Amino acid sequence: MSALFNKSMISTDEFAQRRKTLMRLAGESAAIIVAAAPERMRNADSAWPYRQDSDFHYLTGFPEPDAVLALLPGRGNEVILFCRERDPEDERLHGARIGPEGAVKHFGMQDAFPFEDIDDILPGMLEGRERLYCHFGAEAEFDVRLLRWLRRLRSARGGGVVPREFTSLGHLLHDLRLYKSPAELKLMRRAAEVATHAQLAAMQAARPGRCEYEVEAALLHAMRSRGAVPSYAPIVAAGANACVMHYRHNSAKLQRGQLLLVDAGAEVQCYASDITRTWPVGGKFSREQRALYEIVLEAQAAAVDAVRVGSPWDAAHRAATEVIAEGLCALKLLRGSARAALQSGSYRKFFPHKTGHWIGLDVHDVGDYQVDGEARLLEAGMALTVEPGIYVAPDDTSVPPRWRGIGVRIEDDVVVTARGPEVLTAKVPKAPTELEALCG
């Protein structure tokens, strides 16, 4: 059993410390309830590949559905898990289960009960608690069950003390998740390494006459052959498709002279990477493509350099937009001065999104970007993406035709450290000459 279910690179002691910290923050009068992600059906009796809820994984490492974690702060700091029982018939069909005994033995739970008994046991655990931390509103079916427990407890106990205050768990838990431990960073480095191999495989597969989905196939093969899964549906966007921010079709044919934008990340033990590269199909940038590409590359370098302890969260975005505004004005794609473009926001026509987001257990990871109305200051252990871009719509008649339909984005994963930014995805080439040599 231990060989099958305890392969996490994060120790049971670390999961236990996370739970202990969360209970300390919640206070002795509180209860904390976190549910596993439900299985979701794709169609008929075919389920989507299962992926655990990120918060539940962060606190338990437990990989199965039909599970609920109950944390009861106080003298005993009780940690209770409800999960599926062992079932030889079902396991013959769907694979081995961990079971309550396995949850205690291999996942550090103080106690575990069959999931089928949760309606009889859990309500009593909430008695005497003043505040309930949960993700109310995340899963409607679980919300109904939770309210039913509270109604039953009130009626059965004759108006005893039951939680009267529902508090969002994210307020406490998501701030903890923002700071990555050494073990988490090790997993994120591995996810970045796998995604690096995938990007290089895509560059080798991207030949004129092939289709976007063939490049996607090379990405997926590189990830799955290294024990990872995609952290999101890959974007493989040739030519003007790159101007669609969340392009998903991946069906067009690659033509020589186009740019190909590939946005793809790998997930290892629920931790994500997120890389974007843009390169010329056939191995040669046009003059206009290279001009825009070099602006984005310079903007990204300036933004990465701004990812430092004590810098505001938006410093990277401000650094990137300054470079992009200056570059677009120099190319006459924007009229007037760079200063005017920044003040008016006219640069957003070509750079409509922010320069990055937190990354970790989720690709767009949790954590506030502002504190007390001001941009959050970066601290060691935070991880984020840096991804400026320029997109000239194919129907933009305000620019000469030679610029239309060009989309460029460059994205890397960066960790804030006391020594400066650590770029986890630095091994994926992005210098124009390197890309031309690799893709020619």
N, C-alpha and C positions, 0 to 999 in steps of 0.2 A: 504493500500500500504506500509506504513512504517513498519508494522509488518512482511510483506513478504520479503522486500528487504533490510532492514537495520539492519541485525543481526550481522554484523561484530563486532569483539572484538576490532577493530581499529576504532577510532572515525573519523568523517568527518573532525574535526579540524586537526587531524594528517595528513590525506591525503592532506588537503589544505596546511599545512606547508611544506610537501614534494614538492608540486608543486611550492610553493613560493621560496624555496631554489634552486630548479633546474633552475627557471627563473633568479634568481640572478646570478647564475654561468654562465648561457648562455649569459647574457648581453642584453641590451636594443635593439640592432640592430638585434637580432636573432628571429627566430620562431622555435617552437618545435612541431613536429607532431608525434603522437604515435597511432598506430592502434591496435584494439582488435584482438585477435586470430580468424581466420576464423573457421567455422564449417568444420570438416573433415569427409568424408564419409568412412565407413568401407567396404561396398559393396552395390551395387544396391541403394536402397533408405534408407539404414540403416546407421545412423551416429555414429561415436565414441562418447562416453560421452564427453560433452564439458568441456574444461578446459581453463580458461582465460590466455592470455599472461601475463607473470610474471611482465614485466615492466608496462604494461597497468594497471594491478591490483595494483601495488605498488603506482601508481599515482592517481587512481580513486576509487578502490574498486568496480567498475562497472562490473557486472557479465555476460553481454550479448555479443554475436557476432555482426557484422555489426555496429561497433562503431569506431569513430576516435576522439581523443583528440587533440585539438589545443591550445597551450600555447603561448601567445603573450606578452613577457616581455615589460616593459615600464611603463608609468605613471599609466595605469589602471591594469597592470598585468592581462590581460584578460584570462579567462579560459572558453573555448568553447567546448561543446561535441556535436557530431553528432551521433544520435542513431535511432533505429527503432521507428516508431510511434506506438501508440496503434492500435490494429486491432482485433475487436471482433471475426471475422471469424477465423483468424489464432490462436488467443488465445484459442479458443475452441478446436483446434487441438493440439497445442503445449504448452499451458500454458500462464500465464499472462506475459505481457511485462511491462517494466518500463515506457517507453515513455519519450519525452523531458521534460514534466512538472515534472515527477517523478525524472528525473536526476537532475533538479535544486532543487527540494524540499528535496530530500533524500540523494543526493550525493555531494552537495555543489558546483555545477557548477554555474558560473555566468550567462550563457545562454546555451541553447541547441536547436538544430535544427533537423528536420527530416533527416535521413541518405540519403534519396532520393534526397535531395536538396544540397548535398555536392559539386557537380560539379559546381553549380551556385554561391555558397557562399564562399567556402574555398579559391579559387584562389585569390580573392580580399583581403583576410586577409594577404596574403603573400607579397602584394605590399609594397615596401619601406623597406623590410627586407633584410639585406645583407647576412645573414648566415642562413642555414636551418639545424637544428638538426633532424635526423631521423634514423631509422634502415634500411638504404638503402641496399638491397641485401637479406633481411630476407624473404620477400614474393614477388615473381616476379609479381603477379597480382597487388599488391598495388604499386610496383615500377612504373609500366607502367602508372597507374592512376596519380601518383604524377608527373611524367614527362609531362604527358598530361596537367595537370593544369599549369605547368610553361610555357609550349609552348603557351598555350592559353593566359596567362597573358602577355607574351612578345608581342604577335601579337595584342592583344586588347588594350594595353596601349601604343603602339608605342615606344617600347624600354624603358619603365619606369624602375625604380629600382626594380629588382626582385632578389631573392637569387641567387648568383653566386657561393656560396661555400656550398658544402654539407659536413657536419661534423657528424661523428659517434656519436650517442646519448649515446652509452655505455660508452664513455670516461668520461662523467660527471655522468650519472645516476647510473652506476654500482658501482662507488665508494661510492655513498650515500647508496646503498643497503647493502654494506658490514658491516655497523654498525647497529646493531639491537636495536630498541627502547624497552622500557619495555613492551609495548603492543605486539610487535612482539615476544619477548621472552616468554610472557605468552602463545601465540599460539604455539610456538615451544615446550614448556613444555607439553602442552596438546597433541600435536602430539607424543611426546616421551612417554607419559603415555599410549596412545592408542596402540602404537607399542609394549610397554612392555607387555600389556595384550595379544597381538597377539603372541609374542614370547612364553609366558607361555602356551598359548593354543596349540601352535605347539609342545611344549615339551610333553604335555599330549597326543597329537594325534599320536606322532611318535612311533609306536609300530612295532616290527618285523612282516613282512607279509603285512603291509599296503604299500600304494604307495605314492610317493612324492606328487602327486596331492591331496591326502587326507589331508596331512599336510598343503598344500597350502589352501585348503578349510577352515581349522580351522583358519588360519591366516586371511583370508578374512572375515570370519564370525565375528571374534573378532573386526575387524576394522569397518565393516559396521554397526554392532549392536551398535557401539558407535558414529555413525554419521560421521565417517571418510572414506576416500578412500585410496587405496594404493598409495604411492608417487612414485612408480615404480613397474614394474612387479617383484613379489617375486622370489628369487632364493632359491629353495629347492633341495639340491644336496647331495645325499647319496653316500658314498664310494668314488670311484675315480672320480665321477662327480664333487666333490668339488675342483678338480684340474683344472677345467675349470672356468676361471675367471668370465665369464658372462653366465653361464649355464642357459638355459631357458626351456628345455623340461619338467622338473618336472613330469616325467612319470615312472621312475624306481621303482622297489619294494625294500622296506627297508629290510635289512638282519641283524640279530643279530650279533653284533661285529663290524659293520661298524660305522664310524662317519657320522653324518648328519650335514651339514652346511646350516644354514638358514639365508639369507640376505633379510630383509624385513623392510619397513618403512611405516608409515601412514602419510597422509596429512590432515590437518585441516585448512579450509579457506585458502587454497593455500600454507600453510607453512608445511615444510616437516620434517620428522625424518628419521633416517637411522641406523638400528641396525643389526649386525651380531653376531650370536652365533654358536658354534660348540659343539655337545655333542654326547655321545655314544648311539647308538640304542640298547636298552636292558639294559642300565644302568651301563656298566662297560668298562672303558678304558683298552685297552691292554697296555703293558709296553711301546711299541714304540709310540702308540698314545698319551699316557700321557706325555711322554718325550717331544714330539714336542709341545703338547698343553701348557705345562708349560713354554717352551721357549717363545711362542707367548704371553702368559699371562704376563710374566715378561717384555717382550718388550713393550707391551701396557701400563703397569703401568709406565715404564720409559718415554714413549712418552707423556702420559697424564700429567705427572709431568712437562714436558717441555713446556706445554701450559700456558705461563705466559706473563703478560704485559712486553713489551720490548724484549722478545725473538724473534729471527728470525723465520719466517714461517717454515723453514726446520729443526729447532731444534728438533722437535718431530720425524721427519724421521731419523735424525742422531742418536738420542737416541735409537730408535727401531732397526736400522740396527746393531748398536754395540752389542746389546744383542743377536740378531739373529745370527750374525756371530760367536760370542763366543760360543753360544749354539751348532750350527751346527759343529763347529770344535771340541768341547768336545765330541760330539757323533760320530766323525770321518766321518760324511757325507761330510764335506769339509776337504781337506788335508791342512796341514800347519797351520799357526797361524791365529788368528782372524784379526790381523793387516794386514796381507798379503791378506786375503779375502776381506777386506774393500778397500784396495788400488787397487786390481785387478778387483773388482766388481764381483768376482765369486759367492758371496752370492746371486746374482740376479737370478741364476738358480732356487733357491728355494723361493725367495722373489722378484718377478719381478715388483711389483707396488709400488707406493708411499704410505705413511702412512696415508694420509687423503686428504680432500678437503673442501672448504667452503660449508656451508649448510644454507639454509634459504627458500626463495620462490622456489628455484630450489634445487633438491637434490645435484647436482653439481652446487653450486651457483656461481654467478658472482663475479668478483673482481680480481685484479691483484695479482699474487703471488710474483712478483718482482717489485721493484721500483728503477729506475736508475741502472738496472743490478744487484742489490743486493736483497737478500731475504727480503721480507717485514717484518717489525717488527710488532708483534702482539699488538693490542690495545684493551682496554675494549669495550665490545659490539660485537666483532667479534665472529663468531661461526663456528666450523669446526668438521669434523669427525676425529677419530683416529682409524686406522684399519690395523695393521700389520698382516701378515700371513706367513705361510710356506706351500708349496705345493710340494709334491714329485710325479712326473709323474709316472703313472702305468707302463710305458715302459722304465723307467730310469735304464739301466743296470749298471750304475756306482755305485749304492748302493745295499746293500743286499736286497733280495726279501721282507723281513719282513717290510721294510720301504716304499715300493712302493704303490702308490695309496692313500696316506694319505694327506688330505688337511685340514688345520686349518686356520680360520680367526676369529678375535674378533674385533668388531667395536662398538664404542660409539660416541654419540654426545656431544661436549664439548663447553662451552661458556667461553671466556676469561673475567675474572673479576679482579678487583683490589685486591681481596682477594685470588686469585688463580683460578685454573680451576674448573668450575662447570660442573659436568657430568650429563647431562639431563636424560640419560638412565641407571643410576646406579642401578636401581631396578631389572634389568634382571640379574639373577645369572650367574656367570662365574667361580667361584672357582670349581675345579674338583670334590671335595667331594659333593658340593651342586648339581652339575649337575647329578652326579651318583644317588643321593638320589631322585631327581625329576624325572628322566627318567627311573629308575629301575622298 
